[in-house]
């Protein structure tokens, strides 16, 4: 059965907006874990546009609150009217209010503006035990509660609002929730986070029965962590944001509760403070990749392959000039066959490229790999007896690239063709440096070949290819990025085998 919809108590229906405009009326936490700062993070984490009217300034960190300053209520009124005179507000979250003057100002504004969704977190006592509301303001706060659609007290605050003692059992907490709901006409979110045991249930309580039943309970498991600073702020602002989108309190709670559990489970990653640290509001989001970050990941993947290439007898012999000519001739013959297939794959890469500049780059590369490289091949192969048969490694490499081109993914294909640029350029640079350091010894049989490695145009083309693949990786989904890495590493392994093939097959 679908959940019953509970409409807000205001005159306007909830908006159902994709990007709800959510105003937080709360205090500031300079350490960023609670208050306005936590609210704005929570709103953004749930796809809302966050706004803030600051009721109080605190001096606090993860170890506690050391000072509170409450600006004049008239200035808060100016903030509230400046926002509502210009911007349609889809939901309001109310947090720390400080004193009776501030509460009265918020009440007057709510009665005038009548926001569609109002979530009130009656911030009275911080998790650290610090009192955040003057005792003289408690009665004024009780008078504000009927203007809320949802009230989200912790167990200590719930007990204070109904004039009882904090409950140690879930049944006792629910009973106090019923009392508060009956007294205010609002829905009360009873939270089990401060109870003992492994379970951590939450419940929506409404004695008017607008939920279809008086209590809607959502079970959950306790997250063992000391990093819970700002949990109440984060939960209430998330509820306001999601309710403005779903217009259904039960569906909202079922959406928000797993997110908050994840925020608690991953809080240690933040490493903020030495006390009760904040929750990780954006644990569910992948950080925006930085330029060069994906290329660095690929570069790390080439280290072992480059080391393997430099250890090959073929490479050592090529650098020293001791490589048997039959092995070099076999290498060139296979390279000519490979470049034929490689040029076709580059042409396919060009066809899939998303920009004209990238299309031109890959097309020119396809042309150059046939023109420039083949010229040296022809000068060698035309004067030496070489078997033109397709070798097993060459076939495996071309088949791998052809399969990548058939995948339909430009990013995966670009990653697959990159090692032929990257490893070739790295190996060539090293070999040419060794050749030049030896004074380009006379009579070196592969001198012309080694000199081609110093070509700056090819080095620049390699840098461009790396930058293109890096950008494609940054824009790719997680699944596609993983496929890119797989295709790249397979090409790297085939590059190693290609350099080693003359030893096995010549």
Secondary structure, DSSP 8 states (H G I E B T S, - for coil): --------SSSS-----SS-EEEEEEEEETTSSSHHHHHHHHHHHTT-EEEEEEEEEEEEETTEEEEEE---HHHHHHHHHHHHTTS--SEEEE----SHHHHHHHHHHHHHH--S-EEE----B-TTS-B-S-GGGHHHHHHHGGG-SEE---HHHHHHHHTS---SSHHHHHHHHHHHHHHHSSEEEEE-TTSSSSB--EEEE-TT-TTSSSEEEE--B----S--BTHHHHHHHHHHHHHHHH--HHHHHHHHHHHHHHHHHTGGGG---SSS-B--TTTTS-----TTHHHHHHHHHHHHHHHHHHTSHHHHHHHHT-S-HHHHHHHHHHHHHHHHHHHHHHHHHHHH-SSHHHHHHHHHHHHHHHHHHHHHHHHHHTTS-------HHHHHHHHHHHHHHHT--HHHHHHHHHHHHHHHHHHHHHHHHHHHHTT--TT-TTHHHHHHTT-HHHHHHHHHHHHHHHHHHHHS-HHHHHHHHHHHHHHHHHHHHHHHHHHHH-
